[in-house]
């Protein structure tokens, strides 16, 4: 309250005769400055150095694709490079105003360029290329150069549409269907009406240009609607992004779309999206959602277009996330088609039937897997997220949580006489911290699990409060580059205690920070004079950081596996360390713990695993696929010659066919499946259900999983070594 009084006093001194919007800017600027400097974990000051970084970010937010601004515009704005800190302190945000005006002016000019370019046919026989990565392009120096950039953008867009219609006419769907089988990705071309098949190539080209024009007209219509509120959001987020990738300013309209309750119901595609400069990416596919069941949408996918069923797709490049979400969401049973750019550069269309999230699909699942060569049985647990219904039972909550579900599975595994347990946390993006703590306790006696450091320096140690151990046999935890947050906390704790073998890549996602949503609104009852500036929105602010019991943070570095296998996602460069302005790894004092009483012989296991992997045909294919996709991602230029373009696509499809792994591993057998129905027994106090007779899709896929096969072999090695060492 004292802070607000000070802010409003300052505003009174400097703003007695200025417009209402200017007062709002001053109040908002001072509040954001105070929250960032005083509440962010880094306590970074808003000074000239930060101003320089924020200016660079501002240009990315303003025109990341370098499609509108000229080099002269950038030079004109450079006078603000070291003034952003001063503008925030005074609330005189002239950079926001000037940048917005320049963008709108250039957008009008670009629209005229686009209309002119698309009024004439393209020649797809010319040998020329388009560089799709803005980082490898400079801002155009002249309007002629800018127009040529637009010509290449529009030509590529038209070329892909033209080829889609041409292939349909030629009956060349076979190559597409083969690629579907190869990569387990359902590729569909943009809907081609039957009448299109009767068109001549010249008519097809004209129709493809018309569709491209309609798409870009939508883009310019959105840009024309941007106002000073969009300018402010762009300005403040240039500043917040310098603090870390997860801190951001959300104006009132954006705040409405911020949070999705973990235990709630979503109607739509069920994907969490994030906005980066002029692109919208998939941050998480929610287990049990329409996207999750469809199977093709993945983290790091960039959404380019959205179509309602067979209607013409709408480009969302440059669209604000709140507007994109409105297009993507829709009633249950309706179809949305997303044109996405994969991390390796492939463009594909993914059809999704909107649905309400089936929460049970995101619950823990179990299976008993037998190794035919050894006869050993493994209790396998797939946990897609750390879920917990925090809503009280009195208010309609269920009280369900993943720790209790995993406990049930472990007890059932003991009844089945399994020799070891695998906890699969691959692509588990986290969830409830409480369950990372409690679930760790199922495998160890009571002790510290994780340290949580506040922005004020205070450290809280979260412990396992229960001395009982539900499973005391061998354990392996499977991770990958998409395992994050709570997954990393549990894996790190079991690794530090020497309790589990961690199997995966060189690192996990590396998100070891916690964000808090802080509202910027004040009570108008206390400051009625300034009530007109409300609402102000909120800050998503990084306020805490996680540390392992050994003192090291899970931030940036994540968790390195004990047994490292070729990472099929290595080409994506996915993780905290690949984001701009991430908070660096650091450490605090370690905590004294009582390690598990049975050694894991990690070095011996590494040698045996490395030897097997080197002889494995499956892992040889995975290594080749990583190299192929890495090279494909690095190639950011597209040919605008139709013959070259199609030849490159055919070559990529042939390579993908060669590298597919679609054969069951002979040595594995699913002995029993433990799904949601089997949970409803006496252990959960509910009605007992008959086990389903027909195989489950998710366990069928396990029999084709070389990572799981190797993990089971590692556990078998461990038990053999432990017997010898006795």
N, C-alpha and C positions, 0 to 999 in steps of 0.2 A: 504494500500500500504506500509505503514511504517512497519507493521507487517511482510509482505512478505519479505521486504528487510532484516529485522533482521533474519528471518529464513534462507534465502539464504546465508547470511553472515556467520551464524553458520555452515551451511553445507559446505561452502568453507573451513572453518578452519579445519574441521574434516574429510572431504571426498575427499581430493585432488587426492588420488590414489586408490579409491575403485570403485567397479563395478557400472554400471548405476542403476541396481535394488536396490542396497544398498542406493544410493542417493535418489531414489524415496521413499524408506521406511522412510528415515529421514525426507524428506519434508512432507510426508503424516502424519507421527507420530506427528510432531510439529504442523501441521495445526489442526489435530484432538484434540490434547491436548488444544490448544488455544480456539477452538470453544466450547469444553466441559466445560472447567473451566470458560470461560468468557461469554458464551452465554446460557448455560443451566439454567433453572429456579432455580435449587438448589445451583448452584455455588460450587458444591462439588469439592474438590481438588484431584488431582491424586497423592496420597501418599501411604505410606505403608499399611494403613488400607484399602484403596480402592484396592490396589494390592492383598490383601488377599481375598477379596470378588470376585475380577475379576478372580483370579486363580480357585476358586471353580466353577465359571460360565464357565471358559475355559474347565474344565474337562467335564462338561455337554455338551458343544458344540462339544467337541472332540469325546466323546463316551457316550452319554446319556443312551443308552440301555445296556451298559456294556457287549457288545458282542465281543469286540476286545481287549481291553487293559487288561493286567494282573495287579495285585496289585503291582508288582515290577516296572511296567512302571509308575504307579502313583507316587510311591515313588521316582523314578528317576527324575520325573518332579517337585517334591515338592521343589526343590532347587530354583525354580522361584517364590515361593509363595509371597515373599516380594520384588521381583525384577521387576515386571511389570511396576511400575512407573518409575524406572530407565531406562528401555528399551525404553519406550515411549519418555523419555526426550532425549535419545541419538540416537534413531532410530536403535539401534542394537537389532533386534527382534529375538533373538536366541530361545525363547520359541516357537514362531510360526514355526520356522524351525524344531526344535527337535520334537515337537508334531506331525507335519505333517509327518515326516519320520517314527516315531513310528507307527502311524496309518496305513500308507501304508504297512509297514512291516507286521504288525499283520493281515491286510486284506488279504495279500497273503497267510499267514498261515491258516486263517479262511476259505478261499476258498478251500484249500486242505482238511480241516476237513469236510466241507459241501459235497464236492464231495464223500468223503469216506463214510460218514454217509448215504447219499442217494443212495448209491450203494447196500444197503442191505435192506430187508423188515423190516417193523415195526411190532411189536406185540401189537395190541390194546387191549389185554385182561389183560395186566399188570396194577396193581393199582399204578399209580404214577401221579404226578401233575406238572404243570408249573406255576411259579409265573411271571405274566405278568408286574407287576409294578417294574421298575428298582430301585425305591426308597427303595424297600423292599429287594433288592439283593445287595450283595457286589461284588466288582471286584474279578474275579477268582484268586486264588493263584497259580495254576498250569495250564499247558496246558491241562492236563487230565480233570481238573474241567471245564475249558473253553469249551472243546469239549463236555462234558456232557450237558452244558448249550445250546450249539448249537443243540445237539440231541433233546432236549425237544422243542426248538423253531421249529425245522423242523418237529418233530412228530406232534405237534399241527396243523401246517399248512397243513400237509398231511392228518391228520385226518379229518379236516373240508372239504377238497376236496373229500375225500373218502366217507364221509357220504352223501355229495351232490349227488354223483353218485349212491350210494346205495339206497337212498330214491327215486330217480327217477326210479330205477329198481323195487323197491318194491311198487311203486305207492303211496308213502306217502306224496303226495303234499297237502293233506287235512289240515294237521296241519299248513303248511305255509300259505295257503289261509285264514285260520281262523285268524291267527295272523295279516294278512293284514287288515282284517275287524276290528279287535280289536284295533289296534294302528294306523289305517289310514296310514300305511306305506307299500308301495308296496315292498315286499321282493321278490327278485328273486335269484335263485341259479345260480352259474356259469353255463354257457351253457353246457349242456350235449348232445353230439351228439347221434343220434339214435343208432349208432353202439355200443356206450358204454353200452347200455342196455343189450347187448348180452354177455358182458364180465363176467367172473367168479369173485368172490370176490378177489381172488389172483391177477387176471389181473387188476382189478380196483385199488387195492392198488399200484401196479407197475405204473399204469398210473398216479395216484395221486402223487406219488413220482417224476415222470418225470416232471410233471407240476410245482411242488414245486422247483425242481432243475433249471428249466428254469427261473423261477422268480428270484431266488437268484443269478443266473449267471448274470442277468441284474444288480443286485445291485453291484456285485463285478466289473463288467465292468465300472460302473459309478465311483466307488471308485478309480479304476486304472487311470482314467482320471484326478483326482484332482491334482492340482499343487500348486505352491507357492502363487498364487493369492487367491486360496481357503483357504490356510493356513492363509494368512493375514486377510481375511474377518472374519474368525473364531476368530482370536486373537482380532481384534478391536471390534467385537461385544460382546466379553466377557467383555470388558471394558465398552462399551456404555450401556449394559444391567444393570450394577450396578447403573446407573443414574436413570433410570426408564424403564418400559416395552416398552415404545413407542419410545425411542431413539435408533437409530441404524445407523451403517455405511453401505452405499450401494456402492459397486464398480460400475464402469461404466455400466457393463452388467445388474446389478440388477436395476439400476436407471431407465432403460427403462420400467420396469414393475411396477414401484412404484404407479403411480397415474391413477385413472380412473375418467374422468370428470363426474360430477353429471348429467349433461344434455346431455351427449354424447350417442353414440350408441355402445353397446358391442355385439360382435358375439362370442358365446360360451355358457357357462352354467350360466354366470352372478352371480358369487360368488366372494367375496373378501377373499383372503387367507392370512394366516400369518404363519411364520415358527418359530417353537419353538424347539430348539435343533435338534433332528432327526425326528421330526414329523411336518406334515402340517395340520393346522386346518382351519376350516371355521370361518372367522371373521364376515362376513355379507353375507346374501343372498339378492341380489339387487331386490327390487320390480319391477315386470314386466319382470323379466328374466326367462330363461328356468327353472332354479332351483326353482325359486319362484312359477312358475305355476305348476311344477311337485309336489312340496309340501313336499317332504320327507327330503331333505337336510336342516340341521339346524345349527345354531351357536353352536360352541364347538364340532361339529363332527370332528373326526380325519380321514383324508383320508389315507387309507392304500394301495390301489391298484387302477389302472386306466386301463380300457379295452376299446378298440375301437370296439364298437358293440359286436359281439359274439366272437371276437378274445381273445386269452389268455391274462388275466390281467397282468399288469406290476406293481411290488411292487414299491412304491415311499417312503417307509420308509428310511430315511437317505438321500433322494434326496434333492438337493437344490431347492428352490421354483421356480426359473426361469426355471429349467428343468421340474419340475412337471407341471407348467403352460403350457408349450409347448405341453405336452401330453393331458392336459385337454381341451385346446382350440381346435377349429376345425371349419370347414365350417357349415353353417346353414343347418339344416336338417339331419345331421349325428348324430349317437348315441354314447354317451360315458357312460360307466358303472363304477360307483365309488363304491369300497368296502370301507365302512366307519365303524369306531368304535364309537358308540354312547357314550354319557357321562356316561350312566349306565353300559357300558361294552358290550352291544350287538353288534354283527358284522352283517352287512347287506349289500346287494348290491343294489344300486339305479341307475336305468336307466334314462338318461336324453337326450332328443333330443335337440341338440344345436340350438340356435335361436338368433336372434337379440333382444335386450331388447325392449319390448313394453312399452315405457315411460308412456303411459296413464294408464297402470295398476298400476303404482306407484303414480298416482295422487290421491288427496283427493276424497273420495266417501261419499255420504250421504244417509240417509234413515230416514223415519218417522216411529217410532215404537209406538204401542199403548199397554198400560197395560189394559187388559180386566177387571180386578177387580176394577180399579179406573177410567178408561176412559181417563186417562192422556196420552198425546202424547209427545214423546221425539224426538228431532232432534239429530240423531246419526251421527257423523263424524268419518270416519276411515282415519287416516293419516299415511301411512307407512314410510314416510321420510319427511324431510324438504328440499324440492327441490326448486331450483331457476336457471333459465337459465341466466347466467351472460354475455353471448355473446351478444354484441350490435345487435340491429335489422339490422343495416346497414351491419353487417357481417353475416347475416343469422340467428341471434338469434330470439327467439320467445317472449322474455320478460315474459314468464310464470313463476309464482311462487306460492307457496302453500298458502301464506297469502291472495292473491286475490281470490284464489279458495275457501278458507274457508269463506271469506267474502260473496261470492256469495251464499254459502250454508246457512249461517246464515240469510241472507235476505230472502231466499226462505223458511226457517223454519218459519220466522215471518209471511209470507203469508199463511203458512199452519196452523198457530195458535198453535204451539207447546208450551208445558208448561215449558220445560227445555231442556238443551242441554248436550250431552255427547261427549267429545273429546277423542277418543281412540288412545292413543300413545303407546300401547303395542307393544313391539319388534321394536319400531322406534329407529333406531341407531343414529339419528341426521341428520346433514346436514348443511344447511346455517344458521349461527348465526344471520344474518340479519332478517330471518323470525321468529326465536325464539323471537326476540325483537318486531318486528312489529305485529306478531300474538297475542302476549300477549296484545298488545294495542287494539285489537278488543273487549276485555272484560273489560278493565279499562280505566279511564281517564289518561291523560299523567302523566308520572312519571318514576323513575329509574326502570330498569328491571334486569340488571346484572352488576357486577363489573368485569373488566378484569385487572389482575395484570401482569405487564411485569417482565421479569427477572431482570431488573434494579430497581424494586420496585415501578415504577410509576403505578398508578391505573387510568383506564379510566372507567367512568360510562356511560353505554349505556342506553338511555332513549327511551320511547315511545313518538314520536314527535306529535302525533295526540290526541287532547282532546276529539274526538268523541268516543262513545261507540256503537259498532254495535249490541251487545247482552247484555242486562242488567238483564236478568233473571237468574235463578239458573243454575249452571254449575258443572259438574263433569269431572275430568280428570282421565282416566284409564291408569295405568302403570304396568310394570312388571320388572323382573330382566334384561331384554334385552333393556329396554328403557334407552337411553344414550344421553349425550352431549346436543344438542339443546332441546331434549325432557325434560331433567332434568331442563334446564334453564327456560323453559316456565312453567313447573309444579311448580318449586320453587317460581317463581315470583307470580303466582296466589295464591299459598299457603300463601306466606308472606303478600300479600295484603288482605287475608281473602276473596278472590274472588271466589275460587272454592274448592270443596271437592275432595281431592286426594284419589283415590281408587286403591289398589294394594297390593303388598307384603311389607315386612319389609324394603326393600331397592331397589333402582334401580341400574343400572350398576355402577355408581360412577366414570365416566370418566369426570373429570373437568379440563382437561389440553388441551393445543393447541400445535400442532407440526408445525414446519416450515422446509421446505426442503432447505438446505443451500449447494450450490455447493462449492466444494473445488478447482475447477480449477481456474487458474489465467490467465491473458492475456499474452500470450507468446511474444507479442510485447515488453513488458517491461522487460521480463526476458528471452531473446532468448536462453541463455546458458542452461536453465533448461527446455526448451520446450519439450524435449524428455521424461520427466516424466509424461506428460499428456496422457490420461485423468486420473483424480484422484478419480472421483466419487462424492458422496455427503453424507451429514449427515442429517438424519431426527432427528430434535432436539426439545425437549420440551422447549418452550420459554414463555408460558403464563399459567395462571391459572384462573378459573372462581370462582366468589364468589357471593352469594346471596345478596339481599338488606339487609338482616338481619345480614350480615357479615360472615356467615358460608360458607365454600367452598362446592361445589357439588362433589369435588374429594373424593374418597374413600367411604364415607358414602352414597353418592347419595341423593335421596329424599325419606324420610319415608312417607308412605301413612297415611292419617288421618283415613281411614277405612281400616284396614289390613285384608286381606283374605288369606286363605291357598295358598301358592305360589307353583304352580304345577312344577316350575323349581328349587325349593329349593335344590333338590338333586344334581344339576349340580355344585353348588358352583361357579356360573358364576359372574364375576364382577371384578372391579379393586382391591378390597381388597384381592382377592384370587391369585393375581399375585405376582411374586417375585419383590422386590425392588420398589413397588409402592410409589408414593409421598403421604405423610400422609395428613390427613385432618388438616386444620388450619383455622384461621379466620382473617378478617380485621375489620376495624370499620364499624358498621352498618350505613345505610343511612336513614335519616328521610323520611317517606312516609305518604301518606294519605290513610289509609285502606278503604276498601269497606264499604259502610254505612249500610249493612244488615248483622247481625250476622249469623253464620253457625251452631251454637249449636252442635259442633263436639262431645262433650261428650255424649249428649243424642242420637245422631245418632250411636255412637259406641255401646252403650248398646243394642239398637234395632237390629243392624246388627249382633252383636255377638250372640244374642239369636236365630235369624233366621238361621244363619250358623250352630249353634250347632244342629239344628233339620233337617238340609238339607241332604237328601240322596246323592245328587250330591257332596256336599262338603265332606261328609263322605268318598265317594269313592276316591276323590282327596287326602284326607289325607292318606288313605290306600295306594294309588299309590305312594305318596311321600315316605312313610316308606319303601315300597317294593323296589323302585328304589334306594333309599339311601343305603339300605342293599345290593342290587345287585352291586352297584358301589363299595362298600367297599370290596366285594369279588373279589379279583383280581387273584385268582388261578383258573386254568382250569384243569379239570381231563383229563388225556390222556388215560383213559379206555373208550372204545366206549360205553359200556352200561351205565356207570355213566354219561358220557357227554350227551348222548341223553336223559336220564331221567331228568337231570337238565334243559335241554332246554324245554322239555315237561311241566315240572312243572312251568317254567317261563311263557309259553304260556297260561297255564290254569289260572294262577293268573291274567295275563293281560286281559283275557276274562272276568273275574269276575269284573274287575274294569272299564270296558269301559263305557263311557257316550255317548250314541248315540240316546237319546230320546229328542224330541222337548219339550220345556217348554210351557206348555199348556196356560199359562197366557199372552203370548206375540203374537203380530200380526204385520206383516210388512204392513203398510198402503200405503207407497209410497217409491219408490227407486229413488234416484237422482244420476245418473252416469254421465259419460263424455258427453253423448248426451244431457242431460238436461242442462249442463253448457252453451251450445252454443245458448243462447237466448239473449234477449235484454240487460241483465245485462253484458254480455261479448261482446256485439256489433256484434254478429255473427248470423248465420241462426238458426232458431228454429227447433229442431228435435222432432219427435214423440217419446213419451215414449215407451220403449220396453214392450211388453206384457208378455213375459215369465219370470218366476222368475230368479233372479240372484243367482249364487252359493254362493257368499260371504254373501248375506243377509240371505240365507237359513241357513247357519252355525250359524248366530247370534241367531236363535231360539233354538239352542242347547247349548248356552253359559251361564253357571250358574254365571259367573263373571258379565256379562252384566245384567242379570236378577237382581242380588243383587244390582248393581249400580243404576238401575232404581228404585228399592224399597227404597234405601237410599234417592234419590232425592224426591220421594213421601213423605217420612217421613219428610224431610226438609220443604217442602211446607206446610205440615199439622202443623208442630211445629210453623212455621212462622205465620200462620193464628191465632193460639191460642195465640201467644205472642203479637199480635197487641192490 
